[in-house]
């Protein structure tokens, strides 16, 4: 219950509650000082009150820096949240916001009921600048809401589906239970018996993996989503949807799973002991990864798998379930339901609907596509068209099973009903992998939004989280149509060139960094399309294009998977033909980096040398300078500090003559690291601090975070604990923002050491226990270098409490450890 001292006229009936809270208020107070913080807080209150009052919001309560408003309409509440979040964005105070709609009881004491607590819990799970919306509010508004999946919150029995206003990226919500299951556009029709059967298998301890098999269009994905949602209560550590549709390389399956569940580092370590369910969708194209999946199951005793595939995995733990076509009654129900959604006034006779569904072999996808055609064909005409077309279509696809011939025919006549611009767009969507933004579709296919929306209306394209995606079965048909046309080569080149330009715009080539900072998020979001472009370069034997794209992705490979970078470069170098020497030299440097990151220093040195010779022969000082710095890092890692200093100083001099701000940022930081290894702590601190400032100015966040954590480690060893904590906090917040695994581990480690130095055995043990098994590196190999000294700090805490805290910490996820490290200590 919320009490108000002087109760205003509260909205009644359906009410939308809005809660706000300031993120990191204690940290802000220390950073700004009491007077400046008070001024900022007053301005934040004014902005929120004005925005809420302007949309009819009534202030129910305020406590400290938190607000509680009630609105008579959900659109008004969302508009107010959008307004004050935008107005506060440039200031020091960032608020997290939660909205929920319900019909609460109003008494003399204020609002009473679970809706108040639900709104408060949703708000508390967010982050500064993030506006979260419950499903009940989302149903009442129109706007750019991003589905964040179902979450469980403290004191709330049922899970809540949460949406976010806008497409900005934030850390995972602070909830008890998370799932990324996409919300189906329509309810599951029929399948009651099948649902009971598979649910029994999934929650049964003996069925480690359940594979739902069947032909394309049978509805495997939609059915599996229903199973996963229904079984969520049995998996307290999460139910995760892993879309394998865009993946072609079986070696990428486990990294795709790790990305879906938010597990950085070793996936087996992240899932060990976790009772969770993975839904691996569209496994048939990566069936070569079945052994990897089996090994993952063997390593994680509480893990369960639900798989959709056109063929079984054939692993020991697998139970195959062949999903049959819909029987007549559910098929008719599905057809009528979809017709009613498309044409509300239509009334389809049962027998006519049954005959249409029989012609469509009871395939849910075919039924949905057929129902969508009722917009332009009445049911009798639809049936006649099916009767006229199917015999011809069957004869051109004799190598396909009967069910797939019917589906192929259904898609083909759906395609034939499109006008020429729609048909062209349909074909040109085939090269896209993992979906696309509207801007990408417009640039590659030259389509306008109306044509895109038309394909969505005709159920040939789906919109999901701001992207347009095709079902894989439909994309396969589009691919065949494109291949049969005269446009295939042009469409695929346009697609590849667009995503090469997009990759270059991310500014991830460290040898040629442009002003404006890096955008690693672009490469992460479009990685499947970029991989498709690289596959096209290989298939076309376009060595120069492949090098161009790989070089543009340099920092993505370093941050995500240097082994993929190595494989890509190796294949490209085997292609025949010569390329521009400068591009060849850059590609050699990127290839060398993939070995360097993995610790193969000999291979890295050899390839760096080949690249250096090419740049030297061209008289390219910038290229030489970058490689001199790389040689310097290798020498430092081998503890040849005199040679390292000589090489880095030579690189520094070239960058200084050329006015290269990014090059100077790196060399200054590496010179500081050399002085650190030489035992010159004060000189090292000054140089690394200079590098941190330079990195912030040029907009390279990962280097900035790396330098800050190096400063924290130096201050820790010098006994300057307050400075160490301030630098570690700033670094860890940046690393968490970027989801930089190595930087987050290093940051948690420094916080553990700080707790140990201050005699807090419980905090030290919990933080150290969460990361003690990690051996990941960071910029300049930071964590690997500092790990032993950090271990020494922990070992000096000789109390019985430490062992219990270490055990508790081993059960913490890295996300939880980061949150615990950054939490203020009272």
Secondary structure as the mmCIF struct_conf table of DSSP 4:
data_model
#
loop_
_struct_conf.conf_type_id
_struct_conf.id
_struct_conf.beg_label_comp_id
_struct_conf.beg_label_asym_id
_struct_conf.beg_label_seq_id
_struct_conf.end_label_comp_id
_struct_conf.end_label_asym_id
_struct_conf.end_label_seq_id
BEND BEND1 UNK A 5 UNK A 6
BEND BEND2 UNK A 13 UNK A 14
STRN STRN1 UNK A 15 UNK A 22
TURN_TY1_P TURN_TY1_P1 UNK A 23 UNK A 24
HELX_RH_AL_P HELX_RH_AL_P1 UNK A 25 UNK A 32
HELX_RH_AL_P HELX_RH_AL_P2 UNK A 34 UNK A 54
TURN_TY1_P TURN_TY1_P2 UNK A 55 UNK A 56
STRN STRN2 UNK A 58 UNK A 63
TURN_TY1_P TURN_TY1_P3 UNK A 64 UNK A 65
STRN STRN3 UNK A 66 UNK A 71
BEND BEND3 UNK A 72 UNK A 72
HELX_RH_AL_P HELX_RH_AL_P3 UNK A 74 UNK A 88
TURN_TY1_P TURN_TY1_P4 UNK A 89 UNK A 90
BEND BEND4 UNK A 91 UNK A 92
STRN STRN4 UNK A 95 UNK A 102
STRN STRN5 UNK A 105 UNK A 107
TURN_TY1_P TURN_TY1_P5 UNK A 108 UNK A 109
STRN STRN6 UNK A 110 UNK A 112
BEND BEND5 UNK A 113 UNK A 113
HELX_RH_AL_P HELX_RH_AL_P4 UNK A 114 UNK A 124
TURN_TY1_P TURN_TY1_P6 UNK A 125 UNK A 125
BEND BEND6 UNK A 126 UNK A 126
TURN_TY1_P TURN_TY1_P7 UNK A 128 UNK A 129
STRN STRN7 UNK A 131 UNK A 134
HELX_RH_AL_P HELX_RH_AL_P5 UNK A 135 UNK A 138
TURN_TY1_P TURN_TY1_P8 UNK A 139 UNK A 140
BEND BEND7 UNK A 143 UNK A 143
STRN STRN8 UNK A 145 UNK A 152
TURN_TY1_P TURN_TY1_P9 UNK A 154 UNK A 155
BEND BEND8 UNK A 157 UNK A 158
STRN STRN9 UNK A 160 UNK A 165
BEND BEND9 UNK A 166 UNK A 167
HELX_LH_PP_P HELX_LH_PP_P1 UNK A 171 UNK A 173
BEND BEND10 UNK A 176 UNK A 176
STRN STRN10 UNK A 177 UNK A 178
STRN STRN11 UNK A 179 UNK A 179
BEND BEND11 UNK A 185 UNK A 186
BEND BEND12 UNK A 190 UNK A 190
HELX_RH_AL_P HELX_RH_AL_P6 UNK A 192 UNK A 203
BEND BEND13 UNK A 204 UNK A 204
TURN_TY1_P TURN_TY1_P10 UNK A 205 UNK A 206
BEND BEND14 UNK A 208 UNK A 208
STRN STRN12 UNK A 209 UNK A 213
TURN_TY1_P TURN_TY1_P11 UNK A 216 UNK A 217
BEND BEND15 UNK A 218 UNK A 218
HELX_RH_AL_P HELX_RH_AL_P7 UNK A 220 UNK A 230
TURN_TY1_P TURN_TY1_P12 UNK A 231 UNK A 231
HELX_RH_3T_P HELX_RH_3T_P1 UNK A 232 UNK A 234
TURN_TY1_P TURN_TY1_P13 UNK A 236 UNK A 237
STRN STRN13 UNK A 239 UNK A 243
TURN_TY1_P TURN_TY1_P14 UNK A 245 UNK A 246
HELX_RH_3T_P HELX_RH_3T_P2 UNK A 250 UNK A 252
HELX_RH_AL_P HELX_RH_AL_P8 UNK A 253 UNK A 261
TURN_TY1_P TURN_TY1_P15 UNK A 262 UNK A 262
BEND BEND16 UNK A 265 UNK A 265
HELX_RH_AL_P HELX_RH_AL_P9 UNK A 267 UNK A 271
TURN_TY1_P TURN_TY1_P16 UNK A 272 UNK A 273
STRN STRN14 UNK A 277 UNK A 281
HELX_RH_3T_P HELX_RH_3T_P3 UNK A 283 UNK A 289
HELX_RH_AL_P HELX_RH_AL_P10 UNK A 290 UNK A 299
TURN_TY1_P TURN_TY1_P17 UNK A 301 UNK A 302
STRN STRN15 UNK A 304 UNK A 309
BEND BEND17 UNK A 310 UNK A 311
TURN_TY1_P TURN_TY1_P18 UNK A 316 UNK A 317
STRN STRN16 UNK A 318 UNK A 322
HELX_LH_PP_P HELX_LH_PP_P2 UNK A 323 UNK A 327
HELX_RH_AL_P HELX_RH_AL_P11 UNK A 328 UNK A 342
TURN_TY1_P TURN_TY1_P19 UNK A 344 UNK A 345
HELX_RH_AL_P HELX_RH_AL_P12 UNK A 350 UNK A 359
TURN_TY1_P TURN_TY1_P20 UNK A 360 UNK A 362
HELX_RH_AL_P HELX_RH_AL_P13 UNK A 364 UNK A 372
HELX_RH_3T_P HELX_RH_3T_P4 UNK A 373 UNK A 375
TURN_TY1_P TURN_TY1_P21 UNK A 376 UNK A 376
BEND BEND18 UNK A 377 UNK A 377
HELX_RH_AL_P HELX_RH_AL_P14 UNK A 379 UNK A 395
TURN_TY1_P TURN_TY1_P22 UNK A 396 UNK A 399
BEND BEND19 UNK A 400 UNK A 400
HELX_RH_AL_P HELX_RH_AL_P15 UNK A 402 UNK A 416
TURN_TY1_P TURN_TY1_P23 UNK A 417 UNK A 417
BEND BEND20 UNK A 418 UNK A 418
HELX_RH_AL_P HELX_RH_AL_P16 UNK A 420 UNK A 428
TURN_TY1_P TURN_TY1_P24 UNK A 429 UNK A 431
BEND BEND21 UNK A 433 UNK A 434
STRN STRN17 UNK A 436 UNK A 436
HELX_RH_AL_P HELX_RH_AL_P17 UNK A 438 UNK A 445
HELX_RH_AL_P HELX_RH_AL_P18 UNK A 449 UNK A 457
TURN_TY1_P TURN_TY1_P25 UNK A 458 UNK A 459
BEND BEND22 UNK A 460 UNK A 461
STRN STRN18 UNK A 462 UNK A 464
TURN_TY1_P TURN_TY1_P26 UNK A 465 UNK A 466
STRN STRN19 UNK A 467 UNK A 469
HELX_RH_AL_P HELX_RH_AL_P19 UNK A 472 UNK A 484
BEND BEND23 UNK A 485 UNK A 486
HELX_RH_AL_P HELX_RH_AL_P20 UNK A 488 UNK A 505
TURN_TY1_P TURN_TY1_P27 UNK A 506 UNK A 507
HELX_RH_3T_P HELX_RH_3T_P5 UNK A 510 UNK A 512
HELX_LH_PP_P HELX_LH_PP_P3 UNK A 513 UNK A 514
TURN_TY1_P TURN_TY1_P28 UNK A 515 UNK A 516
HELX_RH_AL_P HELX_RH_AL_P21 UNK A 520 UNK A 525
TURN_TY1_P TURN_TY1_P29 UNK A 526 UNK A 526
HELX_RH_AL_P HELX_RH_AL_P22 UNK A 527 UNK A 540
TURN_TY1_P TURN_TY1_P30 UNK A 541 UNK A 541
HELX_RH_AL_P HELX_RH_AL_P23 UNK A 543 UNK A 552
TURN_TY1_P TURN_TY1_P31 UNK A 553 UNK A 553
HELX_RH_AL_P HELX_RH_AL_P24 UNK A 554 UNK A 560
HELX_RH_AL_P HELX_RH_AL_P25 UNK A 562 UNK A 573
TURN_TY1_P TURN_TY1_P32 UNK A 574 UNK A 574
BEND BEND24 UNK A 575 UNK A 577
HELX_RH_AL_P HELX_RH_AL_P26 UNK A 581 UNK A 597
TURN_TY1_P TURN_TY1_P33 UNK A 598 UNK A 599
HELX_RH_AL_P HELX_RH_AL_P27 UNK A 601 UNK A 618
TURN_TY1_P TURN_TY1_P34 UNK A 619 UNK A 619
HELX_RH_AL_P HELX_RH_AL_P28 UNK A 621 UNK A 637
TURN_TY1_P TURN_TY1_P35 UNK A 638 UNK A 639
HELX_RH_AL_P HELX_RH_AL_P29 UNK A 641 UNK A 658
TURN_TY1_P TURN_TY1_P36 UNK A 659 UNK A 659
HELX_RH_AL_P HELX_RH_AL_P30 UNK A 661 UNK A 677
TURN_TY1_P TURN_TY1_P37 UNK A 678 UNK A 679
HELX_RH_AL_P HELX_RH_AL_P31 UNK A 681 UNK A 698
TURN_TY1_P TURN_TY1_P38 UNK A 699 UNK A 699
HELX_RH_AL_P HELX_RH_AL_P32 UNK A 701 UNK A 717
TURN_TY1_P TURN_TY1_P39 UNK A 718 UNK A 719
HELX_RH_AL_P HELX_RH_AL_P33 UNK A 721 UNK A 738
TURN_TY1_P TURN_TY1_P40 UNK A 739 UNK A 739
HELX_RH_AL_P HELX_RH_AL_P34 UNK A 741 UNK A 757
TURN_TY1_P TURN_TY1_P41 UNK A 758 UNK A 759
HELX_RH_AL_P HELX_RH_AL_P35 UNK A 761 UNK A 771
TURN_TY1_P TURN_TY1_P42 UNK A 772 UNK A 773
HELX_RH_3T_P HELX_RH_3T_P6 UNK A 779 UNK A 781
HELX_RH_AL_P HELX_RH_AL_P36 UNK A 782 UNK A 795
TURN_TY1_P TURN_TY1_P43 UNK A 796 UNK A 796
HELX_RH_AL_P HELX_RH_AL_P37 UNK A 800 UNK A 810
TURN_TY1_P TURN_TY1_P44 UNK A 811 UNK A 811
BEND BEND25 UNK A 812 UNK A 812
HELX_RH_AL_P HELX_RH_AL_P38 UNK A 814 UNK A 822
BEND BEND26 UNK A 823 UNK A 823
HELX_LH_PP_P HELX_LH_PP_P4 UNK A 824 UNK A 825
#
